[in-house]
Amino acid sequence: MLKLRQRLSQEDGIALAVVSGVLLVISLLAAAVISEATQSSQDTTRDRNSVRALAAAQAGLAMANYRINKLHPADNQCVTNVVSAPNSGSDCAITESVGNGASYTYYVTQKIAAGSGCQNLPGTPATGTQRCITATGTVNGVVRRLQIRVSALPGTPPYLPIHGFLGLDYVYAKNNMNFNGADLGSNRLVDLGNNDIFAYLQLAPGASCNCSGATYSGTVNNPSAFTLQPVPIANTESANNNGVLGLGDGYTAATRSLIMTHDLTLPAGDYNFCRMDFGGHNLSPAPGAQIRIFIDAPASVRPGSGCLDNTKPPTASPMWGELHGDNAASINAPNGTAADVQLFVYGWPPTSSFATDWGINTVTFAKNDGEIDALIFAPNSIVNLDKNNGTMKGGVAGWRTYFKNNMAFQWDNSLADLGKKPGTADQKGWFECKPQPTSAGVPESGC
């Protein structure tokens, strides 16, 4: 018994047991740390992939919106990397890589009706060309899906709403006028004479035509009144190419007055004059050049124009703010492209106090032969083309327009889209969707 107690009281081998226990605890802790580290690494990788997938989806949205603005699809079209007809559904789809294992797929709809589609997105406008863009970003199997609604407001129309001759208040065309397939249009009255020949008569609501004796293809009744966009004159009083002209050309820099003394050929660019008279001479652009000539208004009409206030002493013709081209003056002749010479006259409102004090602003090309191959855009002016057997190829828009005395007119299709700008599609809402569509074949679902 004594020997047994002695043996039990001995501590031989206890260290091995303690060490084994400590090692077990350390192993358990190490396993826990390794497990936690592995889980943390996996979570970090997953989070990193999720962030990258989100960035890829955002890149898809941005690329789709950029291409809409670059390619300008029609209402019944959408875009991949080109304008396209929709797939079997109502979308266009394309998948592209953004590098390092990331990619996006975006779906662009056709034009959708206001209030339809993208229902959860805030800030939905009631007007404009609206589309849904849904983009899926994918990185190493991680998927993020986003959706936006974009809306493009109506674009800027071309300078000439009809292909021919427009007088907002009045069109007068008499004495054997041949318009060679061009249209005539007005918001109030078109006054024609015997033997006038043209294509279509375009009338705004309430407008009429004295068409007795004229030959034309028919009447187009427009649903609303014709409007003209503002003269794009901003900053041309200072940023212009007037410096190529001098006194020998009839140009006075101090008053920006050009009374031509000989034929002129002008390099490409904008020109801004406070008044201009062709003096019976020819004005042409340099080969391959396009020029825009602005006739500015007195400073009391357009603040900042730098033009003298309008006076009309006997020796001042044209008045400040007017354009004259008498005595066989020609523009861009012979056989020039009309879009290469664009004449813009700012004028002043024909019902304003300026018109009461000074008379209505006028653009006049009259007397004898001559050829005009140009755009004449003068929404506040009377445009008087009375050339006695002269010719014009181009287009005209004015407040009142007069075309007479055996002058022939031909529409130039180079003006068809001149001044036209499409509306820009802007993002109107952003929403994150479920990773996968909730309805088969409907890529916008689940958002």
C-alpha positions in Angstrom: 0.0 0.0 0.0 2.8 2.3 0.9 4.6 1.5 -2.3 1.4 2.3 -4.3 1.1 5.7 -2.6 4.7 6.5 -3.4 4.2 5.6 -7.0 1.1 7.7 -7.3 2.9 10.7 -5.7 5.6 10.7 -8.3 5.3 13.2 -11.3 7.2 11.4 -13.9 5.7 11.9 -17.4 3.4 14.8 -16.5 5.2 17.2 -18.8 4.3 15.0 -21.7 0.7 15.2 -20.9 0.8 19.0 -20.4 2.7 19.5 -23.6 0.2 17.3 -25.5 -2.7 19.3 -24.1 -1.1 22.6 -25.0 -0.4 21.4 -28.5 -4.0 20.3 -28.8 -5.2 23.7 -27.8 -2.8 25.4 -30.1 -3.8 23.2 -33.0 -7.4 24.0 -32.4 -6.7 27.7 -32.3 -4.5 27.4 -35.4 -7.3 25.6 -37.2 -9.8 28.2 -36.2 -7.4 31.0 -37.3 -6.8 29.2 -40.6 -10.5 28.7 -41.1 -11.3 32.3 -40.3 -8.5 33.5 -42.6 -9.7 31.3 -45.4 -13.2 32.5 -45.0 -12.0 36.1 -44.8 -10.0 35.6 -47.9 -13.0 34.1 -49.7 -15.2 37.0 -48.5 -12.6 39.5 -49.6 -12.4 37.9 -53.1 -16.1 37.7 -53.4 -16.5 41.4 -52.3 -13.8 42.4 -54.7 -15.5 40.5 -57.5 -18.8 42.0 -56.6 -17.4 45.5 -56.7 -15.7 44.8 -60.0 -19.0 43.3 -61.4 -20.8 46.5 -60.3 -18.2 48.6 -62.1 -18.6 46.4 -65.2 -22.4 46.8 -65.2 -21.9 50.6 -64.8 -19.5 50.6 -67.7 -22.2 48.8 -69.8 -24.8 51.4 -68.9 -22.4 54.2 -69.8 -21.4 52.6 -73.1 -25.0 51.9 -74.1 -26.0 55.6 -73.4 -23.0 56.9 -75.3 -23.9 54.8 -78.3 -27.5 55.9 -78.2 -26.3 59.5 -78.4 -23.6 58.7 -81.0 -25.7 56.5 -83.3 -29.2 58.1 -82.9 -31.4 55.1 -83.4 -34.9 55.6 -84.7 -37.8 55.1 -82.4 -38.3 51.5 -83.6 -34.6 50.7 -83.4 -32.1 50.1 -80.6 -28.3 49.8 -80.5 -25.7 47.2 -79.9 -22.4 48.7 -81.2 -24.4 49.7 -84.3 -28.0 50.8 -84.9 -30.0 47.6 -85.0 -33.5 46.2 -85.4 -34.7 44.6 -82.1 -34.1 40.9 -81.4 -37.1 38.6 -81.1 -38.2 40.7 -78.1 -38.0 44.5 -77.9 -34.3 44.8 -77.0 -30.9 44.8 -78.6 -28.2 43.0 -76.6 -24.4 42.9 -76.8 -21.7 41.3 -74.5 -18.3 43.0 -74.3 -15.2 42.5 -72.2 -13.7 45.2 -70.0 -10.5 43.2 -69.3 -9.1 41.2 -66.4 -11.9 38.6 -66.5 -14.7 41.2 -66.3 -17.5 41.7 -68.9 -20.9 43.3 -69.3 -24.0 42.6 -71.3 -26.4 45.4 -71.9 -29.9 45.4 -73.3 -31.4 48.6 -74.9 -35.1 48.9 -75.6 -36.8 50.6 -78.5 -38.6 53.8 -77.6 -41.0 53.1 -74.8 -44.2 55.0 -74.0 -44.1 57.5 -71.2 -45.0 55.8 -67.9 -44.2 52.3 -69.2 -41.2 50.2 -68.4 -38.5 51.0 -65.8 -41.4 51.5 -63.4 -39.4 51.7 -60.2 -37.0 54.4 -61.4 -37.5 57.9 -60.0 -37.6 61.1 -61.9 -39.4 59.7 -64.9 -40.2 62.6 -67.3 -43.5 62.8 -69.2 -41.9 63.8 -72.5 -38.9 62.8 -74.7 -37.8 59.6 -76.3 -37.4 57.2 -73.5 -35.6 53.9 -73.3 -34.6 51.3 -70.7 -31.0 50.1 -70.5 -30.3 47.0 -68.4 -26.7 46.0 -67.9 -25.3 42.9 -66.3 -21.7 42.9 -65.0 -20.0 39.5 -64.5 -16.6 38.8 -62.8 -15.6 35.2 -61.9 -19.2 34.1 -61.6 -20.3 37.1 -59.5 -23.2 39.0 -61.2 -24.5 42.5 -60.6 -27.3 43.9 -62.6 -28.3 47.6 -63.0 -31.1 49.4 -64.9 -31.5 53.0 -66.0 -34.1 55.0 -67.9 -32.7 57.5 -70.4 -34.8 60.3 -72.0 -33.8 62.3 -75.0 -35.7 65.6 -75.4 -36.8 66.6 -78.9 -33.9 67.7 -81.0 -33.3 70.9 -82.8 -35.2 70.9 -86.1 -33.5 72.0 -89.3 -33.4 75.6 -90.3 -35.9 75.1 -93.0 -39.1 73.2 -91.9 -40.2 72.9 -95.6 -38.1 72.1 -98.6 -38.5 75.4 -100.5 -39.8 78.8 -99.7 -41.4 79.7 -96.3 -43.0 83.0 -95.3 -44.2 82.8 -91.7 -46.8 85.5 -92.3 -47.0 85.8 -96.1 -45.7 84.3 -99.3 -46.0 86.2 -102.6 -45.0 84.4 -105.8 -46.3 85.9 -109.1 -45.4 86.4 -112.7 -44.5 83.0 -114.2 -42.6 81.5 -111.2 -41.2 78.0 -111.7 -40.2 76.4 -108.4 -38.9 73.2 -109.9 -40.4 70.8 -107.4 -39.9 73.0 -104.3 -42.7 73.5 -101.7 -44.3 76.8 -100.6 -45.6 77.3 -97.0 -47.0 79.8 -94.6 -48.8 80.3 -91.3 -51.2 82.8 -92.8 -51.4 83.4 -96.6 -49.8 82.2 -99.8 -50.6 84.5 -102.7 -49.9 83.0 -106.2 -50.6 84.0 -109.8 -51.1 82.5 -113.2 -48.5 80.1 -114.5 -46.8 79.5 -111.1 -45.5 76.0 -110.8 -44.4 74.3 -107.6 -44.6 71.0 -105.7 -46.7 71.0 -102.5 -48.5 73.8 -100.7 -47.9 73.5 -97.0 -50.4 75.4 -94.8 -50.5 75.8 -91.0 -53.9 75.7 -89.2 -55.9 78.7 -90.3 -53.7 79.6 -93.3 -55.0 79.9 -96.8 -53.9 80.2 -100.4 -54.9 82.4 -103.3 -54.0 79.6 -105.7 -56.0 80.5 -108.8 -54.1 79.7 -111.9 -51.2 78.0 -110.2 -50.1 74.4 -110.8 -49.0 72.2 -107.9 -49.2 68.7 -106.5 -51.5 69.2 -103.6 -52.0 70.7 -100.1 -50.3 69.5 -96.9 -52.2 70.7 -93.8 -49.7 70.9 -91.0 -51.0 70.1 -87.5 -49.3 73.2 -86.0 -47.9 76.5 -86.9 -44.4 76.7 -88.5 -41.7 78.0 -86.2 -38.1 78.9 -87.0 -35.2 78.3 -84.6 -33.3 81.4 -83.5 -30.5 82.8 -85.7 -27.3 81.0 -84.4 -25.5 84.3 -84.1 -24.1 84.0 -80.5 -20.5 85.4 -80.1 -20.0 85.9 -83.8 -19.7 89.6 -83.2 -16.3 88.9 -81.7 -15.4 85.4 -82.9 -15.4 85.8 -86.7 -13.3 85.8 -89.8 -13.9 89.4 -90.7 -10.1 90.1 -90.5 -9.6 88.7 -94.0 -11.4 91.8 -95.4 -10.0 95.3 -95.7 -10.9 98.8 -97.0 -10.1 97.7 -100.5 -12.9 95.2 -100.3 -15.4 97.8 -99.0 -15.1 96.7 -95.4 -15.0 99.2 -92.5 -13.9 97.4 -89.4 -15.0 100.1 -87.0 -18.6 99.7 -87.9 -18.4 96.1 -89.4 -20.0 97.5 -92.6 -19.3 95.7 -95.9 -20.3 97.5 -99.1 -18.6 95.3 -101.7 -16.4 97.0 -104.3 -15.5 93.8 -106.3 -16.2 90.1 -106.4 -15.1 88.3 -103.2 -14.0 84.8 -102.5 -14.0 84.1 -98.8 -12.2 81.3 -96.8 -14.2 79.1 -94.6 -15.6 80.5 -91.3 -18.2 82.9 -89.8 -18.5 86.5 -90.8 -20.5 89.1 -88.9 -21.5 92.4 -90.4 -23.7 95.2 -89.1 -24.9 95.8 -92.6 -24.0 94.5 -96.1 -24.5 95.4 -99.7 -23.3 93.2 -102.6 -23.1 96.2 -104.8 -23.9 94.1 -107.9 -20.9 91.8 -107.3 -20.5 88.1 -106.7 -19.7 86.5 -103.4 -18.3 82.9 -103.3 -16.7 80.5 -100.8 -13.2 79.3 -101.5 -13.1 75.8 -103.1 -14.2 73.3 -100.5 -15.1 75.9 -97.9 -18.4 76.6 -96.1 -19.1 80.1 -94.9 -21.8 81.6 -92.7 -22.6 85.3 -93.0 -24.5 87.0 -90.1 -26.1 90.4 -90.5 -26.3 91.6 -86.9 -28.8 93.9 -85.3 -28.3 97.3 -83.6 -27.2 97.1 -80.0 -30.6 98.2 -78.8 -32.1 95.1 -80.5 -29.4 92.6 -79.6 -27.4 93.8 -76.6 -23.7 93.2 -77.1 -23.9 93.2 -80.9 -21.5 96.2 -81.1 -23.6 97.6 -84.0 -24.6 101.2 -84.2 -28.2 102.0 -83.4 -30.3 102.1 -86.5 -30.5 105.4 -88.4 -31.5 105.9 -92.0 -30.0 109.1 -93.4 -30.4 109.4 -97.2 -26.8 108.2 -97.8 -27.1 105.0 -95.7 -28.4 102.1 -97.7 -28.7 99.4 -96.5 -29.8 100.4 -93.1 -27.8 99.1 -90.2 -28.9 95.5 -89.7 -30.0 94.9 -93.3 -28.7 93.0 -96.4 -29.0 94.2 -99.9 -27.9 92.6 -103.2 -29.2 94.7 -106.1 -27.9 95.0 -109.7 -27.3 91.4 -110.7 -25.5 90.5 -107.5 -24.8 86.8 -107.3 -23.9 84.3 -104.6 -21.9 81.1 -104.9 -22.4 81.2 -108.7 -22.4 79.4 -111.0 -23.9 76.1 -109.7 -22.7 76.2 -106.2 -23.9 74.0 -103.3 -26.4 76.0 -101.3 -25.2 74.8 -97.9 -21.7 76.3 -98.6 -23.1 79.9 -98.2 -25.5 80.5 -95.4 -27.0 84.0 -95.0 -28.5 84.7 -91.6 -30.2 88.0 -90.8 -31.0 88.7 -87.2 -33.5 91.6 -87.8 -36.0 92.8 -85.3 -39.5 91.6 -84.5 -41.8 93.0 -87.2 -44.5 94.0 -84.7 -42.1 95.7 -82.3 -41.4 99.3 -81.6 -38.2 99.0 -83.6 -40.3 98.2 -86.7 -42.6 101.1 -85.9 -39.6 103.5 -85.7 -37.4 102.1 -88.5 -39.7 100.0 -90.6 -39.5 96.2 -91.0 -36.1 94.8 -91.5 -35.5 93.8 -95.1 -33.4 91.4 -97.2 -33.4 92.5 -100.9 -32.0 90.9 -104.0 -33.5 92.8 -106.9 -33.0 94.1 -110.4 -31.7 92.3 -113.5 -30.2 88.9 -113.8 -28.2 87.1 -111.1 -27.8 83.7 -109.5 -28.2 82.9 -105.8 -27.1 79.4 -104.6 -27.4 79.7 -100.8 -29.6 79.6 -97.7 -31.4 82.8 -96.8 -32.6 82.6 -93.2 -34.3 85.8 -91.9 -37.2 85.0 -89.5 -37.8 88.6 -88.6 -37.4 90.1 -92.0 -39.1 90.8 -95.4 -37.2 88.8 -98.0 -37.6 90.3 -101.4 -36.3 88.4 -104.4 -37.1 90.2 -107.6 -34.4 89.3 -110.0 -35.9 89.7 -113.5 -35.1 86.3 -115.0 -32.6 85.5 -112.3 -32.3 82.0 -110.7 -31.9 80.7 -107.1 -30.9 77.2 -105.9 -31.3 76.8 -102.1 -34.0 77.6 -99.6 -35.6 80.7 -98.0 -37.3 81.3 -94.7 -38.5 84.7 -93.6 -41.3 86.6 -92.0 -42.7 87.7 -95.3 -41.2 86.5 -98.6 -41.6 87.9 -102.1 -40.5 86.0 -105.2 -41.3 87.6 -108.6 -40.6 88.6 -112.2 -39.8 85.4 -114.0 -37.3 84.1 -111.4 -36.7 80.4 -111.3 -36.2 78.6 -107.9 -34.8 75.2 -107.2 -34.6 73.5 -103.8 -31.1 72.2 -102.9 -31.2 69.1 -100.8 -27.9 70.0 -99.1 -30.1 72.1 -96.8 -32.5 69.3 -95.8 -30.9 68.6 -92.4 -28.8 71.8 -92.0 -29.1 73.0 -88.4 -30.7 69.8 -87.2 -29.4 68.4 -83.9 -30.8 65.3 -82.2 -31.8 65.4 -78.6 -29.3 64.0 -76.1 -30.3 61.0 -74.0 -29.8 61.7 -70.3 -30.0 59.3 -67.4 -33.2 59.8 -65.4 -32.9 57.1 -62.8 -30.7 54.2 -61.5 -31.8 51.0 -59.9 -30.0 47.7 -58.9 -31.9 44.6 -59.9 -31.8 41.0 -58.8 -28.8 39.2 -60.3 -31.1 37.3 -62.7 -34.3 38.3 -64.6 -37.4 37.0 -62.9 -39.2 36.4 -66.2 -37.8 34.3 -68.9 -37.0 36.3 -72.0 -37.6 39.6 -70.3 -34.2 41.1 -69.5 -35.7 44.1 -67.7 -37.6 42.0 -65.2 -36.5 41.7 -61.6 -35.7 45.4 -61.3 
